[in-house]
């Protein structure tokens, strides 16, 4: 009976930490914690870069200016290597996606009980602090990218050119239904793969942190510290992959041939 009660307590603990603070029902439900942390982290990104721009100097740069310049140069290099069209939006978009997704993921490194405990003191029953563990957030980001892909595909190739690409590639006009089916699957797979890859990796990482928190206190540091160090690589890599795939997909949308 004690083992069963412990199992139920562990299950309840996991479910509680992976449940969002939600208002509304069904399709119209809003995960308030995801919206709140996404807005705060987005505001933090804008404020940090605005501060760096205001303090930028042509003389000896400070630590913040060096960091921002390195980050911008890193993203710009990825754009130059992967994007073969001409569009001034791509580099700022790539920088925003990389930084915002990284900040989403970085929330996974906070101890799992700290922010929910603060929220409970304020009367908040549920608080899910990592936006990228919410499938709604990752799909919202990927669908935004998908809308840009469709927009630039039509803008660069024209409505008829985009329609021809859907109907006549890769096997020519004689297999039009098959071509259309393949192209639709290919296009729809882009936002789905973007969203599920980010969600799956961060959800698994958060779940491991929660499982570690269920262990005795003297074992937790032995496991949590190495996993946190390894997780820094994961959260950076996932932000990088999301950014690079966005650049590649938009480059494909700009190819007019």
LINLIN-V430221 format. One line per field, one symbol per residue. psi: psi as a letter, one per 40 degrees, with the letter a starting at -180 (. if undefined). Layout:
psi=???
//
This chain:
psi=ddddddddddddddddeehihiiiibdeihgdddddddddddddddddddddddeiieahiaddddddddddddddddddddheahheddddddddddddddddddeeeihdeddddddddeehdihhehdeehddddddddddddddddddddddeidddddddddeieeieefdddddddddddddddddddddddddddddddddddddeeiidedddddddddddddddddddddddddddddddddddehg.
//
